[in-house]
């Protein structure tokens, strides 16, 4: 078999890329190791409005619930609340399945139950016992990307997210409790029920945390590893990475749909524009991704590092200070989570920085690292 582009991974990033490249006239093969695209899925399904606008396809039929308020609770119980429409909760399995079908209807050749087995040569890959020759291979195959490993990239630092559907209700709200540092648990609407989840290090007692808030469980645990940060490099001479394979997740909430879809769209644009010089096109893709997302990622990563430098009582104190800035908190958006920092009085930002100098220094170092990439 022969393809201009071989895409490994049929989730939202891979299928979006396959659709756009196929529409442009390139020959695309997209392979997915699962027998059904999007199933099983381990995502919370919370989509902010920016993410919904970026999708090539969106259907209200996917929507299970709406999020019209959110409550953030510190380890000691100090609460912050944002009351406004923030997101919709969608069935990600249906979303991914229909986006996969869109790619196929646009001309891509899709192969399910087809894992990527590795390279036979620089331009040949082995998939399900068949050889595919290609000009470019794209890894859209998740945090533990086989494509990334094949090209010698290091494993990503990861953490674990677990969730479970429960027979309880939170109406149209989303409740987040910080557990210490940037670890957190949550309760979200899921149709007539709710999902309870937690994110932390792999050795943390996440199952116990979920079970403690989910007395009447429905179904099994869902979960997966999540990248801790964006890769320093997500392209090479003959390959590119998009989505979780590139570590493209939001540093605070760890959501990945928005950044993954943007990556797929930017990569498609650069490939179509510069197919005759793939090296330059791939370099432009990485630069453009950072140009579009760099500011939010840099500040979000610095805020995360700041939180990780605080004790639980420090976080309680920070929450008390933030309660004095209610107007700033109203600017919070699911896909632009650092907006309240921009809106806060500079005196409050300075107070938070000077009162915890060690955490502030760590945050400043993280900010500089990201600004240098950007």
LOTOR-287231 format. One record per residue (C-alpha): x, y, z. Coordinates in pm, whole numbers, plus 50000, padded with zeros to 5 digits. Layout:
<pts>
+-------+-------+-------+
|    c1 |    c2 |    c3 |
+-------+-------+-------+
|     X |     Y |     Z |
...
+-------+-------+-------+
</pts>
This chain:
<pts>
+-------+-------+-------+
|    c1 |    c2 |    c3 |
+-------+-------+-------+
| 50000 | 50000 | 50000 |
| 50104 | 50357 | 49938 |
| 50005 | 50687 | 50103 |
| 50128 | 51041 | 50098 |
| 50055 | 51056 | 50472 |
| 50017 | 50767 | 50714 |
| 49835 | 50872 | 51031 |
| 49862 | 50646 | 51334 |
| 49569 | 50697 | 51570 |
| 49204 | 50754 | 51488 |
| 49100 | 50983 | 51773 |
| 48992 | 51343 | 51733 |
| 49339 | 51468 | 51631 |
| 49410 | 51195 | 51376 |
| 49064 | 51203 | 51220 |
| 49063 | 51582 | 51195 |
| 49400 | 51576 | 51021 |
| 49293 | 51294 | 50788 |
| 48980 | 51486 | 50687 |
| 49164 | 51806 | 50602 |
| 49449 | 51640 | 50413 |
| 49212 | 51418 | 50216 |
| 49001 | 51717 | 50120 |
| 49315 | 51884 | 49986 |
| 49383 | 51592 | 49752 |
| 49653 | 51405 | 49944 |
| 49636 | 51026 | 49974 |
| 49584 | 50945 | 50342 |
| 49577 | 50616 | 50532 |
| 49467 | 50637 | 50896 |
| 49510 | 50332 | 51120 |
| 49353 | 50273 | 51460 |
| 49441 | 49986 | 51693 |
| 49089 | 49974 | 51844 |
| 48811 | 49784 | 51676 |
| 48577 | 50082 | 51715 |
| 48695 | 50444 | 51695 |
| 48639 | 50623 | 52023 |
| 48548 | 50310 | 52218 |
| 48629 | 50261 | 52492 |
| 48694 | 50624 | 52582 |
| 48839 | 50765 | 52902 |
| 48780 | 51138 | 52856 |
| 48551 | 51341 | 53084 |
| 48384 | 51483 | 52773 |
| 48389 | 51843 | 52899 |
| 48424 | 52076 | 52599 |
| 48470 | 52450 | 52633 |
| 48325 | 52682 | 52372 |
| 48659 | 52745 | 52200 |
| 48704 | 52371 | 52154 |
| 48355 | 52332 | 52010 |
| 48422 | 52611 | 51760 |
| 48749 | 52449 | 51650 |
| 48593 | 52109 | 51573 |
| 48526 | 52029 | 51208 |
| 48204 | 51859 | 51313 |
| 47983 | 51920 | 51616 |
| 47643 | 51767 | 51689 |
| 47404 | 51854 | 51967 |
| 47316 | 51484 | 51964 |
| 47646 | 51422 | 52144 |
| 47558 | 51655 | 52432 |
| 47476 | 51483 | 52760 |
| 47479 | 51783 | 52993 |
| 47569 | 52150 | 53019 |
| 47798 | 52315 | 53273 |
| 47657 | 52650 | 53385 |
| 47855 | 52698 | 53703 |
| 48171 | 52569 | 53863 |
| 48293 | 52553 | 54219 |
| 48662 | 52525 | 54314 |
| 48737 | 52405 | 54666 |
| 49075 | 52431 | 54842 |
| 49212 | 52144 | 55055 |
| 49076 | 52314 | 55367 |
| 48733 | 52387 | 55218 |
| 48764 | 52749 | 55100 |
| 48533 | 52787 | 54799 |
| 48547 | 52992 | 54480 |
| 48251 | 52992 | 54243 |
| 48207 | 53093 | 53880 |
| 47844 | 53123 | 53771 |
| 47805 | 53139 | 53394 |
| 47784 | 52893 | 53102 |
| 48126 | 52725 | 53080 |
| 48106 | 52405 | 52877 |
| 47905 | 52117 | 52741 |
| 47956 | 51753 | 52834 |
| 47960 | 51530 | 52527 |
| 47976 | 51161 | 52457 |
| 48334 | 51140 | 52330 |
| 48285 | 50793 | 52188 |
| 48016 | 50926 | 51954 |
| 48217 | 51237 | 51875 |
| 48526 | 51039 | 51779 |
| 48325 | 50783 | 51581 |
| 48151 | 51046 | 51370 |
| 48473 | 51238 | 51314 |
| 48638 | 50914 | 51197 |
| 48348 | 50864 | 50955 |
| 48392 | 51221 | 50832 |
| 48755 | 51143 | 50748 |
| 48654 | 50836 | 50550 |
| 48380 | 51022 | 50363 |
| 48639 | 51288 | 50275 |
| 48856 | 51028 | 50100 |
| 49087 | 50889 | 50367 |
| 49136 | 50514 | 50385 |
| 49069 | 50396 | 50740 |
| 49179 | 50069 | 50897 |
| 49049 | 49955 | 51237 |
| 49202 | 49687 | 51462 |
| 49531 | 49785 | 51299 |
| 49822 | 49864 | 51529 |
| 50138 | 50032 | 51405 |
| 50418 | 49773 | 51431 |
| 50717 | 49991 | 51348 |
| 50931 | 50095 | 51053 |
| 51088 | 49863 | 50800 |
| 51282 | 50149 | 50643 |
| 51280 | 50527 | 50654 |
| 50967 | 50544 | 50435 |
| 50800 | 50210 | 50508 |
| 50586 | 50104 | 50803 |
| 50449 | 49766 | 50907 |
| 50082 | 49758 | 51000 |
| 49881 | 49440 | 51061 |
| 50120 | 49235 | 50851 |
| 50113 | 49479 | 50560 |
| 50373 | 49728 | 50445 |
| 50272 | 50090 | 50385 |
| 50510 | 50325 | 50207 |
| 50466 | 50694 | 50284 |
| 50618 | 51038 | 50252 |
| 50517 | 51146 | 50603 |
| 50400 | 50961 | 50912 |
| 50201 | 51137 | 51185 |
| 50168 | 51005 | 51538 |
| 49823 | 51078 | 51679 |
| 49842 | 50771 | 51899 |
| 49825 | 50909 | 52249 |
| 50053 | 50966 | 52545 |
| 50246 | 50640 | 52500 |
| 50291 | 50705 | 52129 |
| 50450 | 50419 | 51934 |
| 50547 | 50663 | 51659 |
| 50734 | 50883 | 51906 |
| 50919 | 50582 | 52047 |
| 51006 | 50458 | 51698 |
| 51176 | 50788 | 51623 |
| 51376 | 50779 | 51945 |
| 51186 | 51045 | 52140 |
| 51185 | 51004 | 52518 |
| 50884 | 50883 | 52709 |
| 50664 | 51166 | 52832 |
| 50634 | 51232 | 53203 |
| 50283 | 51120 | 53293 |
| 50021 | 51127 | 53562 |
| 49700 | 50929 | 53594 |
| 49336 | 51025 | 53561 |
| 49059 | 50793 | 53687 |
| 48683 | 50840 | 53675 |
| 48362 | 50646 | 53726 |
| 47997 | 50708 | 53655 |
| 47790 | 50735 | 53971 |
| 47424 | 50740 | 54060 |
| 47416 | 51095 | 54192 |
| 47347 | 51441 | 54051 |
| 47520 | 51778 | 54055 |
| 47267 | 51945 | 53827 |
| 47443 | 52162 | 53573 |
| 47753 | 52232 | 53782 |
| 48113 | 52114 | 53798 |
| 48289 | 52082 | 54134 |
| 48668 | 52069 | 54159 |
| 48852 | 52001 | 54484 |
| 49227 | 52063 | 54499 |
| 49401 | 51777 | 54678 |
| 49736 | 51950 | 54716 |
| 49964 | 52100 | 54456 |
| 49797 | 52068 | 54115 |
| 49627 | 51736 | 54192 |
| 49250 | 51749 | 54206 |
| 48928 | 51551 | 54214 |
| 48604 | 51645 | 54045 |
| 48234 | 51577 | 54014 |
| 48066 | 51657 | 53683 |
| 47723 | 51606 | 53527 |
| 47682 | 51305 | 53298 |
| 47330 | 51292 | 53165 |
| 47098 | 51196 | 53450 |
| 47395 | 51091 | 53663 |
| 47742 | 51221 | 53739 |
| 48101 | 51123 | 53689 |
| 48349 | 51138 | 53975 |
| 48719 | 51150 | 53898 |
| 49065 | 51237 | 54023 |
| 49403 | 51325 | 53871 |
| 49737 | 51268 | 54041 |
| 50057 | 51071 | 54035 |
| 50039 | 50704 | 53944 |
| 50116 | 50599 | 54303 |
| 49842 | 50815 | 54458 |
| 49530 | 50648 | 54604 |
| 49307 | 50776 | 54322 |
| 49071 | 50478 | 54327 |
| 48998 | 50538 | 54695 |
| 48937 | 50907 | 54629 |
| 48688 | 50829 | 54354 |
| 48514 | 50556 | 54554 |
| 48487 | 50787 | 54853 |
| 48276 | 51031 | 54650 |
| 48094 | 50766 | 54447 |
| 47893 | 50542 | 54681 |
| 47662 | 50411 | 54407 |
| 47887 | 50333 | 54114 |
| 47759 | 50256 | 53765 |
| 47993 | 50068 | 53536 |
| 48367 | 50027 | 53560 |
| 48656 | 50260 | 53624 |
| 48778 | 50456 | 53323 |
| 49122 | 50605 | 53308 |
| 49444 | 50667 | 53128 |
| 49783 | 50829 | 53160 |
| 49805 | 51200 | 53079 |
| 50113 | 51398 | 52968 |
| 50249 | 51636 | 53228 |
| 50384 | 51885 | 52973 |
| 50428 | 51954 | 52604 |
| 50719 | 51784 | 52430 |
| 51020 | 52000 | 52362 |
| 51002 | 51886 | 51999 |
| 50712 | 51726 | 51814 |
| 50837 | 51696 | 51459 |
| 51135 | 51550 | 51277 |
| 51260 | 51491 | 50927 |
| 50986 | 51244 | 50827 |
| 50734 | 51261 | 51111 |
| 50511 | 51484 | 51319 |
| 50311 | 51435 | 51638 |
| 49972 | 51578 | 51731 |
| 49755 | 51566 | 52044 |
| 49856 | 51366 | 52350 |
| 50146 | 51210 | 52155 |
| 50297 | 51560 | 52149 |
| 50196 | 51633 | 52508 |
| 49950 | 51895 | 52384 |
| 49724 | 51924 | 52689 |
| 49617 | 52219 | 52903 |
| 49851 | 52242 | 53203 |
| 49585 | 52315 | 53465 |
| 49282 | 52103 | 53371 |
| 49476 | 51855 | 53151 |
| 49210 | 51873 | 52878 |
| 49343 | 51794 | 52532 |
| 49071 | 51837 | 52267 |
| 49125 | 52206 | 52193 |
| 49504 | 52186 | 52158 |
| 49490 | 51859 | 51962 |
| 49239 | 51988 | 51707 |
| 49433 | 52311 | 51666 |
| 49748 | 52106 | 51607 |
| 49578 | 51894 | 51341 |
| 49445 | 52202 | 51162 |
| 49779 | 52385 | 51174 |
| 49969 | 52080 | 51054 |
| 49724 | 52027 | 50766 |
| 49754 | 52391 | 50663 |
| 50133 | 52384 | 50658 |
| 50151 | 52050 | 50475 |
| 49912 | 52160 | 50203 |
| 50096 | 52491 | 50165 |
| 50444 | 52343 | 50165 |
| 50419 | 51981 | 50053 |
| 50716 | 52025 | 49818 |
| 50940 | 52103 | 50117 |
| 50825 | 51889 | 50408 |
| 51110 | 51990 | 50636 |
| 51013 | 52357 | 50626 |
| 50643 | 52276 | 50649 |
| 50692 | 52069 | 50966 |
| 50909 | 52335 | 51125 |
| 50642 | 52597 | 51052 |
| 50378 | 52371 | 51208 |
| 50565 | 52359 | 51536 |
| 50635 | 52734 | 51535 |
| 50273 | 52818 | 51454 |
| 50139 | 52587 | 51724 |
| 50349 | 52769 | 51981 |
| 50252 | 53110 | 51841 |
| 49883 | 53030 | 51877 |
| 49897 | 52850 | 52213 |
| 50221 | 52965 | 52373 |
| 50096 | 53250 | 52590 |
| 49821 | 53046 | 52757 |
| 50049 | 52745 | 52801 |
| 50336 | 52946 | 52945 |
| 50123 | 53116 | 53208 |
| 49918 | 52803 | 53279 |
| 50234 | 52599 | 53332 |
| 50376 | 52867 | 53562 |
| 50056 | 52867 | 53768 |
| 50068 | 52492 | 53794 |
| 50429 | 52503 | 53915 |
| 50329 | 52773 | 54166 |
| 50053 | 52549 | 54307 |
| 50293 | 52257 | 54328 |
| 50518 | 52468 | 54550 |
| 50244 | 52537 | 54805 |
| 50133 | 52346 | 55113 |
| 49760 | 52272 | 55157 |
| 49730 | 52559 | 55405 |
| 49907 | 52789 | 55159 |
| 49648 | 52699 | 54895 |
| 49371 | 52781 | 55144 |
| 49529 | 53123 | 55196 |
| 49559 | 53182 | 54820 |
| 49190 | 53096 | 54779 |
| 49099 | 53351 | 55048 |
| 49291 | 53617 | 54856 |
| 49119 | 53516 | 54532 |
| 48779 | 53550 | 54700 |
| 48854 | 53922 | 54722 |
| 48871 | 53935 | 54339 |
| 48525 | 53815 | 54237 |
| 48516 | 54034 | 53925 |
| 48840 | 53875 | 53805 |
| 48709 | 53522 | 53864 |
| 48412 | 53591 | 53638 |
| 48651 | 53609 | 53342 |
| 48738 | 53239 | 53378 |
| 48680 | 53029 | 53065 |
| 48718 | 52653 | 53026 |
| 48959 | 52696 | 52736 |
| 49129 | 53013 | 52862 |
| 49195 | 52932 | 53223 |
| 49452 | 53204 | 53295 |
| 49220 | 53499 | 53215 |
| 49154 | 53576 | 53586 |
| 49528 | 53641 | 53637 |
| 49523 | 53905 | 53365 |
| 49212 | 54061 | 53518 |
| 49332 | 54061 | 53880 |
| 49455 | 54386 | 54037 |
| 49833 | 54392 | 54010 |
| 49856 | 54452 | 54385 |
| 49689 | 54114 | 54448 |
| 49922 | 53935 | 54204 |
| 50220 | 54098 | 54377 |
| 50088 | 53998 | 54719 |
| 50051 | 53635 | 54614 |
| 50401 | 53636 | 54464 |
| 50584 | 53797 | 54754 |
| 50407 | 53596 | 55024 |
| 50533 | 53267 | 54875 |
| 50872 | 53353 | 54724 |
| 50995 | 52996 | 54675 |
| 50682 | 52890 | 54484 |
| 50693 | 53215 | 54288 |
| 51055 | 53156 | 54187 |
| 50972 | 52805 | 54062 |
| 50682 | 52951 | 53865 |
| 50905 | 53218 | 53713 |
| 51160 | 52958 | 53601 |
| 50882 | 52753 | 53439 |
| 50746 | 53063 | 53268 |
| 51086 | 53146 | 53120 |
| 51129 | 52789 | 52991 |
| 50802 | 52807 | 52803 |
| 50862 | 53159 | 52676 |
| 51193 | 53044 | 52532 |
| 51015 | 52770 | 52333 |
| 50748 | 53012 | 52222 |
+-------+-------+-------+
</pts>
